Amino acid sequence: MKIHSLLGFAQRAGKIISGEQGVKTALRRRKVHCLIISKDSSNNTRHRYIKMAENNNVTWYLYGTKNELGQILGKSQRAIVAVTDSGFANAIKTFMKTTKDS
């Protein structure tokens, strides 16, 4: 799947921040261009990060499970993934829009 490749490339390029504390810090510093939240994250986590993303005008998506996101990044489970590069973020946005429309 294309999103897996995009996230994998972004991870290898050092353009991904994952884990709740790191993502929270990156959002506060306005370094995040796109936020991905796992579909199986807790309601509290989901609501907290959606609110932070919206307050910082960051596009967010619900995608995959914590296990899937962790596997894509070569890490343990991840509920939150922040993309810090505008090029990767735009590619993810394009992919998510075409997936939603089809």
MIDO-543412 format. One record per atom (N, C-alpha, C): residue in three letters; atom name; x, y, z. Coordinates in steps of 0.001 Angstrom, whole numbers, plus 500000, padded with zeros to 6 digits. Layout:
@residu:ALA; atome:CA; xx:X; yy:Y; zz:Z
...
This chain:
@residu:MET; atome:N; xx:500843; yy:498807; zz:500000
@residu:MET; atome:CA; xx:500000; yy:500000; zz:500000
@residu:MET; atome:C; xx:500884; yy:501252; zz:500000
@residu:LYS; atome:N; xx:500507; yy:502254; zz:499263
@residu:LYS; atome:CA; xx:501346; yy:503433; zz:499064
@residu:LYS; atome:C; xx:501637; yy:504193; zz:500359
@residu:ILE; atome:N; xx:500652; yy:504303; zz:501240
@residu:ILE; atome:CA; xx:500883; yy:505060; zz:502483
@residu:ILE; atome:C; xx:501976; yy:504405; zz:503316
@residu:HIS; atome:N; xx:502048; yy:503072; zz:503269
@residu:HIS; atome:CA; xx:503096; yy:502368; zz:504010
@residu:HIS; atome:C; xx:504460; yy:502768; zz:503473
@residu:SER; atome:N; xx:504585; yy:502833; zz:502158
@residu:SER; atome:CA; xx:505848; yy:503234; zz:501542
@residu:SER; atome:C; xx:506209; yy:504670; zz:501910
@residu:LEU; atome:N; xx:505236; yy:505558; zz:501823
@residu:LEU; atome:CA; xx:505489; yy:506965; zz:502146
@residu:LEU; atome:C; xx:505958; yy:507127; zz:503586
@residu:LEU; atome:N; xx:505274; yy:506454; zz:504507
@residu:LEU; atome:CA; xx:505663; yy:506560; zz:505911
@residu:LEU; atome:C; xx:507029; yy:505920; zz:506152
@residu:GLY; atome:N; xx:507293; yy:504817; zz:505488
@residu:GLY; atome:CA; xx:508586; yy:504163; zz:505618
@residu:GLY; atome:C; xx:509720; yy:505046; zz:505116
@residu:PHE; atome:N; xx:509524; yy:505660; zz:503948
@residu:PHE; atome:CA; xx:510532; yy:506574; zz:503399
@residu:PHE; atome:C; xx:510740; yy:507775; zz:504325
@residu:ALA; atome:N; xx:509633; yy:508328; zz:504816
@residu:ALA; atome:CA; xx:509726; yy:509485; zz:505717
@residu:ALA; atome:C; xx:510477; yy:509102; zz:506999
@residu:GLN; atome:N; xx:510222; yy:507909; zz:507506
@residu:GLN; atome:CA; xx:510912; yy:507440; zz:508720
@residu:GLN; atome:C; xx:512416; yy:507343; zz:508459
@residu:ARG; atome:N; xx:512786; yy:506736; zz:507337
@residu:ARG; atome:CA; xx:514205; yy:506588; zz:507006
@residu:ARG; atome:C; xx:514883; yy:507941; zz:506766
@residu:ALA; atome:N; xx:514106; yy:508913; zz:506309
@residu:ALA; atome:CA; xx:514636; yy:510255; zz:506067
@residu:ALA; atome:C; xx:514662; yy:511103; zz:507337
@residu:GLY; atome:N; xx:514164; yy:510559; zz:508432
@residu:GLY; atome:CA; xx:514148; yy:511298; zz:509690
@residu:GLY; atome:C; xx:513074; yy:512360; zz:509759
@residu:LYS; atome:N; xx:511997; yy:512174; zz:509003
@residu:LYS; atome:CA; xx:510923; yy:513169; zz:508934
@residu:LYS; atome:C; xx:509657; yy:512719; zz:509665
@residu:ILE; atome:N; xx:509805; yy:511733; zz:510565
@residu:ILE; atome:CA; xx:508678; yy:511207; zz:511333
@residu:ILE; atome:C; xx:508991; yy:511358; zz:512817
@residu:ILE; atome:N; xx:508005; yy:511776; zz:513563
@residu:ILE; atome:CA; xx:508079; yy:511752; zz:515019
@residu:ILE; atome:C; xx:506914; yy:510888; zz:515472
@residu:SER; atome:N; xx:507201; yy:509917; zz:516330
@residu:SER; atome:CA; xx:506129; yy:509055; zz:516809
@residu:SER; atome:C; xx:506198; yy:508961; zz:518324
@residu:GLY; atome:N; xx:505102; yy:508563; zz:518904
@residu:GLY; atome:CA; xx:505018; yy:508524; zz:520356
@residu:GLY; atome:C; xx:504381; yy:509802; zz:520856
@residu:GLU; atome:N; xx:503594; yy:509663; zz:521906
@residu:GLU; atome:CA; xx:502766; yy:510783; zz:522348
@residu:GLU; atome:C; xx:503555; yy:512024; zz:522771
@residu:GLN; atome:N; xx:504588; yy:511855; zz:523579
@residu:GLN; atome:CA; xx:505314; yy:513028; zz:524074
@residu:GLN; atome:C; xx:506048; yy:513762; zz:522951
@residu:GLY; atome:N; xx:506716; yy:513025; zz:522071
@residu:GLY; atome:CA; xx:507437; yy:513651; zz:520971
@residu:GLY; atome:C; xx:506515; yy:514394; zz:520032
@residu:VAL; atome:N; xx:505366; yy:513789; zz:519746
@residu:VAL; atome:CA; xx:504397; yy:514429; zz:518847
@residu:VAL; atome:C; xx:503820; yy:515682; zz:519494
@residu:LYS; atome:N; xx:503515; yy:515604; zz:520773
@residu:LYS; atome:CA; xx:502966; yy:516763; zz:521490
@residu:LYS; atome:C; xx:503947; yy:517939; zz:521423
@residu:THR; atome:N; xx:505223; yy:517658; zz:521659
@residu:THR; atome:CA; xx:506252; yy:518701; zz:521599
@residu:THR; atome:C; xx:506363; yy:519277; zz:520191
@residu:ALA; atome:N; xx:506372; yy:518412; zz:519182
@residu:ALA; atome:CA; xx:506474; yy:518875; zz:517793
@residu:ALA; atome:C; xx:505275; yy:519731; zz:517407
@residu:LEU; atome:N; xx:504082; yy:519360; zz:517855
@residu:LEU; atome:CA; xx:502888; yy:520167; zz:517565
@residu:LEU; atome:C; xx:503009; yy:521548; zz:518202
@residu:ARG; atome:N; xx:503448; yy:521591; zz:519452
@residu:ARG; atome:CA; xx:503601; yy:522879; zz:520132
@residu:ARG; atome:C; xx:504613; yy:523771; zz:519422
@residu:ARG; atome:N; xx:505650; yy:523141; zz:518864
@residu:ARG; atome:CA; xx:506698; yy:523900; zz:518166
@residu:ARG; atome:C; xx:506350; yy:524161; zz:516698
@residu:ARG; atome:N; xx:505161; yy:523735; zz:516304
@residu:ARG; atome:CA; xx:504652; yy:523951; zz:514941
@residu:ARG; atome:C; xx:505557; yy:523330; zz:513872
@residu:LYS; atome:N; xx:506026; yy:522128; zz:514150
@residu:LYS; atome:CA; xx:506897; yy:521410; zz:513216
@residu:LYS; atome:C; xx:506155; yy:520319; zz:512454
@residu:VAL; atome:N; xx:504880; yy:520107; zz:512761
@residu:VAL; atome:CA; xx:504117; yy:519003; zz:512178
@residu:VAL; atome:C; xx:503307; yy:519495; zz:510984
@residu:HIS; atome:N; xx:503400; yy:518750; zz:509873
@residu:HIS; atome:CA; xx:502635; yy:519084; zz:508669
@residu:HIS; atome:C; xx:501439; yy:518158; zz:508483
@residu:CYS; atome:N; xx:501476; yy:516994; zz:509117
@residu:CYS; atome:CA; xx:500412; yy:516005; zz:508954
@residu:CYS; atome:C; xx:500474; yy:515066; zz:510160
@residu:LEU; atome:N; xx:499315; yy:514699; zz:510682
@residu:LEU; atome:CA; xx:499243; yy:513828; zz:511848
@residu:LEU; atome:C; xx:498415; yy:512598; zz:511511
@residu:ILE; atome:N; xx:498931; yy:511431; zz:511866
@residu:ILE; atome:CA; xx:498207; yy:510187; zz:511657
@residu:ILE; atome:C; xx:497951; yy:509565; zz:513017
@residu:ILE; atome:N; xx:496691; yy:509263; zz:513273
@residu:ILE; atome:CA; xx:496258; yy:508685; zz:514541
@residu:ILE; atome:C; xx:495697; yy:507303; zz:514249
@residu:SER; atome:N; xx:496139; yy:506305; zz:515007
@residu:SER; atome:CA; xx:495655; yy:504951; zz:514762
@residu:SER; atome:C; xx:494169; yy:504867; zz:515104
@residu:LYS; atome:N; xx:493472; yy:504037; zz:514344
@residu:LYS; atome:CA; xx:492032; yy:503879; zz:514551
@residu:LYS; atome:C; xx:491719; yy:503222; zz:515891
@residu:ASP; atome:N; xx:492685; yy:502461; zz:516436
@residu:ASP; atome:CA; xx:492422; yy:501779; zz:517696
@residu:ASP; atome:C; xx:493049; yy:502497; zz:518903
@residu:SER; atome:N; xx:493424; yy:503763; zz:518719
@residu:SER; atome:CA; xx:493921; yy:504533; zz:519869
@residu:SER; atome:C; xx:492735; yy:504812; zz:520792
@residu:SER; atome:N; xx:493026; yy:505122; zz:522031
@residu:SER; atome:CA; xx:491940; yy:505376; zz:522986
@residu:SER; atome:C; xx:491186; yy:506644; zz:522586
@residu:ASN; atome:N; xx:489940; yy:506723; zz:523008
@residu:ASN; atome:CA; xx:489134; yy:507918; zz:522716
@residu:ASN; atome:C; xx:489810; yy:509169; zz:523252
@residu:ASN; atome:N; xx:490381; yy:509066; zz:524447
@residu:ASN; atome:CA; xx:491053; yy:510199; zz:525071
@residu:ASN; atome:C; xx:492231; yy:510667; zz:524215
@residu:THR; atome:N; xx:493064; yy:509734; zz:523791
@residu:THR; atome:CA; xx:494215; yy:510066; zz:522943
@residu:THR; atome:C; xx:493751; yy:510685; zz:521640
@residu:ARG; atome:N; xx:492772; yy:510045; zz:521017
@residu:ARG; atome:CA; xx:492259; yy:510533; zz:519735
@residu:ARG; atome:C; xx:491748; yy:511960; zz:519866
@residu:HIS; atome:N; xx:490899; yy:512224; zz:520836
@residu:HIS; atome:CA; xx:490314; yy:513558; zz:521004
@residu:HIS; atome:C; xx:491375; yy:514603; zz:521339
@residu:ARG; atome:N; xx:492315; yy:514247; zz:522201
@residu:ARG; atome:CA; xx:493365; yy:515190; zz:522611
@residu:ARG; atome:C; xx:494219; yy:515613; zz:521410
@residu:TYR; atome:N; xx:494629; yy:514648; zz:520590
@residu:TYR; atome:CA; xx:495506; yy:514983; zz:519463
@residu:TYR; atome:C; xx:494760; yy:515610; zz:518297
@residu:ILE; atome:N; xx:493517; yy:515244; zz:518099
@residu:ILE; atome:CA; xx:492717; yy:515910; zz:517069
@residu:ILE; atome:C; xx:492555; yy:517386; zz:517434
@residu:LYS; atome:N; xx:492282; yy:517648; zz:518699
@residu:LYS; atome:CA; xx:492124; yy:519035; zz:519141
@residu:LYS; atome:C; xx:493426; yy:519815; zz:518968
@residu:MET; atome:N; xx:494559; yy:519204; zz:519361
@residu:MET; atome:CA; xx:495854; yy:519873; zz:519179
@residu:MET; atome:C; xx:496138; yy:520138; zz:517703
@residu:ALA; atome:N; xx:495840; yy:519148; zz:516863
@residu:ALA; atome:CA; xx:496078; yy:519315; zz:515424
@residu:ALA; atome:C; xx:495227; yy:520448; zz:514871
@residu:GLU; atome:N; xx:493963; yy:520453; zz:515216
@residu:GLU; atome:CA; xx:493072; yy:521506; zz:514712
@residu:GLU; atome:C; xx:493481; yy:522886; zz:515224
@residu:ASN; atome:N; xx:493908; yy:522957; zz:516490
@residu:ASN; atome:CA; xx:494362; yy:524243; zz:517043
@residu:ASN; atome:C; xx:495605; yy:524764; zz:516334
@residu:ASN; atome:N; xx:496404; yy:523845; zz:515778
@residu:ASN; atome:CA; xx:497639; yy:524228; zz:515085
@residu:ASN; atome:C; xx:497488; yy:524171; zz:513564
@residu:ASN; atome:N; xx:496251; yy:524023; zz:513102
@residu:ASN; atome:CA; xx:495957; yy:523985; zz:511668
@residu:ASN; atome:C; xx:496736; yy:522874; zz:510947
@residu:VAL; atome:N; xx:496768; yy:521693; zz:511569
@residu:VAL; atome:CA; xx:497473; yy:520534; zz:511017
@residu:VAL; atome:C; xx:496431; yy:519523; zz:510545
@residu:THR; atome:N; xx:496590; yy:519032; zz:509333
@residu:THR; atome:CA; xx:495697; yy:518008; zz:508796
@residu:THR; atome:C; xx:495947; yy:516705; zz:509545
@residu:TRP; atome:N; xx:494871; yy:516005; zz:509899
@residu:TRP; atome:CA; xx:495022; yy:514734; zz:510609
@residu:TRP; atome:C; xx:494170; yy:513668; zz:509940
@residu:TYR; atome:N; xx:494598; yy:512421; zz:510129
@residu:TYR; atome:CA; xx:493885; yy:511276; zz:509569
@residu:TYR; atome:C; xx:493838; yy:510149; zz:510586
@residu:LEU; atome:N; xx:492739; yy:509417; zz:510579
@residu:LEU; atome:CA; xx:492660; yy:508150; zz:511314
@residu:LEU; atome:C; xx:493071; yy:507079; zz:510325
@residu:TYR; atome:N; xx:494097; yy:506301; zz:510680
@residu:TYR; atome:CA; xx:494578; yy:505295; zz:509741
@residu:TYR; atome:C; xx:495228; yy:504136; zz:510488
@residu:GLY; atome:N; xx:494895; yy:502935; zz:510079
@residu:GLY; atome:CA; xx:495564; yy:501737; zz:510573
@residu:GLY; atome:C; xx:495393; yy:501489; zz:512053
@residu:THR; atome:N; xx:496124; yy:500501; zz:512513
@residu:THR; atome:CA; xx:496123; yy:500156; zz:513937
@residu:THR; atome:C; xx:497470; yy:500536; zz:514527
@residu:LYS; atome:N; xx:497550; yy:500512; zz:515849
@residu:LYS; atome:CA; xx:498824; yy:500809; zz:516511
@residu:LYS; atome:C; xx:499903; yy:499835; zz:516054
@residu:ASN; atome:N; xx:499534; yy:498555; zz:515922
@residu:ASN; atome:CA; xx:500496; yy:497551; zz:515455
@residu:ASN; atome:C; xx:500975; yy:497864; zz:514044
@residu:GLU; atome:N; xx:500038; yy:498192; zz:513134
@residu:GLU; atome:CA; xx:500407; yy:498502; zz:511748
@residu:GLU; atome:C; xx:501344; yy:499702; zz:511678
@residu:LEU; atome:N; xx:501012; yy:500768; zz:512391
@residu:LEU; atome:CA; xx:501860; yy:501962; zz:512365
@residu:LEU; atome:C; xx:503245; yy:501652; zz:512915
@residu:GLY; atome:N; xx:503303; yy:500886; zz:513983
@residu:GLY; atome:CA; xx:504596; yy:500491; zz:514536
@residu:GLY; atome:C; xx:505411; yy:499670; zz:513552
@residu:GLN; atome:N; xx:504773; yy:498720; zz:512885
@residu:GLN; atome:CA; xx:505473; yy:497882; zz:511907
@residu:GLN; atome:C; xx:505993; yy:498708; zz:510737
@residu:ILE; atome:N; xx:505189; yy:499629; zz:510252
@residu:ILE; atome:CA; xx:505598; yy:500484; zz:509135
@residu:ILE; atome:C; xx:506870; yy:501255; zz:509497
@residu:LEU; atome:N; xx:506931; yy:501709; zz:510753
@residu:LEU; atome:CA; xx:508063; yy:502531; zz:511194
@residu:LEU; atome:C; xx:509220; yy:501705; zz:511740
@residu:GLY; atome:N; xx:509022; yy:500399; zz:511850
@residu:GLY; atome:CA; xx:510067; yy:499549; zz:512400
@residu:GLY; atome:C; xx:510233; yy:499737; zz:513893
@residu:LYS; atome:N; xx:509126; yy:500013; zz:514568
@residu:LYS; atome:CA; xx:509145; yy:500269; zz:516008
@residu:LYS; atome:C; xx:508041; yy:499459; zz:516680
@residu:SER; atome:N; xx:507914; yy:499631; zz:517992
@residu:SER; atome:CA; xx:506805; yy:499006; zz:518706
@residu:SER; atome:C; xx:505521; yy:499759; zz:518357
@residu:GLN; atome:N; xx:504426; yy:499388; zz:518960
@residu:GLN; atome:CA; xx:503134; yy:500012; zz:518656
@residu:GLN; atome:C; xx:503214; yy:501537; zz:518741
@residu:ARG; atome:N; xx:502545; yy:502198; zz:517806
@residu:ARG; atome:CA; xx:502486; yy:503660; zz:517785
@residu:ARG; atome:C; xx:501050; yy:504097; zz:517555
@residu:ALA; atome:N; xx:500528; yy:504927; zz:518462
@residu:ALA; atome:CA; xx:499164; yy:505442; zz:518320
@residu:ALA; atome:C; xx:499148; yy:506741; zz:517523
@residu:ILE; atome:N; xx:500263; yy:507478; zz:517569
@residu:ILE; atome:CA; xx:500344; yy:508803; zz:516945
@residu:ILE; atome:C; xx:501621; yy:508883; zz:516115
@residu:VAL; atome:N; xx:501483; yy:509394; zz:514890
@residu:VAL; atome:CA; xx:502645; yy:509590; zz:514017
@residu:VAL; atome:C; xx:502539; yy:510988; zz:513407
@residu:ALA; atome:N; xx:503606; yy:511768; zz:513569
@residu:ALA; atome:CA; xx:503634; yy:513115; zz:513007
@residu:ALA; atome:C; xx:504633; yy:513159; zz:511856
@residu:VAL; atome:N; xx:504228; yy:513766; zz:510751
@residu:VAL; atome:CA; xx:505100; yy:513944; zz:509594
@residu:VAL; atome:C; xx:505597; yy:515388; zz:509634
@residu:THR; atome:N; xx:506923; yy:515554; zz:509646
@residu:THR; atome:CA; xx:507498; yy:516892; zz:509812
@residu:THR; atome:C; xx:508036; yy:517489; zz:508515
@residu:ASP; atome:N; xx:507799; yy:516822; zz:507408
@residu:ASP; atome:CA; xx:508255; yy:517318; zz:506108
@residu:ASP; atome:C; xx:507043; yy:517616; zz:505234
@residu:SER; atome:N; xx:507008; yy:518801; zz:504640
@residu:SER; atome:CA; xx:505836; yy:519193; zz:503853
@residu:SER; atome:C; xx:505666; yy:518336; zz:502603
@residu:GLY; atome:N; xx:506752; yy:517899; zz:501987
@residu:GLY; atome:CA; xx:506665; yy:517061; zz:500791
@residu:GLY; atome:C; xx:506008; yy:515718; zz:501088
@residu:PHE; atome:N; xx:506470; yy:515049; zz:502133
@residu:PHE; atome:CA; xx:505856; yy:513780; zz:502523
@residu:PHE; atome:C; xx:504408; yy:514004; zz:502957
@residu:ALA; atome:N; xx:504159; yy:515073; zz:503710
@residu:ALA; atome:CA; xx:502799; yy:515364; zz:504174
@residu:ALA; atome:C; xx:501858; yy:515582; zz:502990
@residu:ASN; atome:N; xx:502309; yy:516317; zz:501980
@residu:ASN; atome:CA; xx:501470; yy:516556; zz:500800
@residu:ASN; atome:C; xx:501193; yy:515267; zz:500042
@residu:ALA; atome:N; xx:502192; yy:514393; zz:499941
@residu:ALA; atome:CA; xx:501993; yy:513107; zz:499266
@residu:ALA; atome:C; xx:500978; yy:512256; zz:500027
@residu:ILE; atome:N; xx:501058; yy:512272; zz:501346
@residu:ILE; atome:CA; xx:500105; yy:511517; zz:502168
@residu:ILE; atome:C; xx:498705; yy:512106; zz:502013
@residu:LYS; atome:N; xx:498604; yy:513424; zz:502028
@residu:LYS; atome:CA; xx:497300; yy:514089; zz:501845
@residu:LYS; atome:C; xx:496687; yy:513708; zz:500500
@residu:THR; atome:N; xx:497500; yy:513721; zz:499446
@residu:THR; atome:CA; xx:497020; yy:513356; zz:498112
@residu:THR; atome:C; xx:496528; yy:511910; zz:498101
@residu:PHE; atome:N; xx:497306; yy:511018; zz:498679
@residu:PHE; atome:CA; xx:496923; yy:509610; zz:498727
@residu:PHE; atome:C; xx:495626; yy:509422; zz:499516
@residu:MET; atome:N; xx:495521; yy:510062; zz:500673
@residu:MET; atome:CA; xx:494321; yy:509910; zz:501495
@residu:MET; atome:C; xx:493094; yy:510482; zz:500793
@residu:LYS; atome:N; xx:493270; yy:511574; zz:500054
@residu:LYS; atome:CA; xx:492133; yy:512170; zz:499339
@residu:LYS; atome:C; xx:491683; yy:511243; zz:498207
@residu:THR; atome:N; xx:492620; yy:510692; zz:497443
@residu:THR; atome:CA; xx:492229; yy:509809; zz:496335
@residu:THR; atome:C; xx:491628; yy:508519; zz:496861
@residu:THR; atome:N; xx:492100; yy:508045; zz:498003
@residu:THR; atome:CA; xx:491532; yy:506821; zz:498603
@residu:THR; atome:C; xx:490113; yy:507083; zz:499065
@residu:LYS; atome:N; xx:489891; yy:508248; zz:499677
@residu:LYS; atome:CA; xx:488559; yy:508602; zz:500182
@residu:LYS; atome:C; xx:487571; yy:508774; zz:499025
@residu:ASP; atome:N; xx:488039; yy:509366; zz:497918
@residu:ASP; atome:CA; xx:487158; yy:509642; zz:496782
@residu:ASP; atome:C; xx:486791; yy:508405; zz:495982
@residu:SER; atome:N; xx:487614; yy:507364; zz:496068
@residu:SER; atome:CA; xx:487327; yy:506181; zz:495238
@residu:SER; atome:C; xx:486474; yy:505165; zz:495933
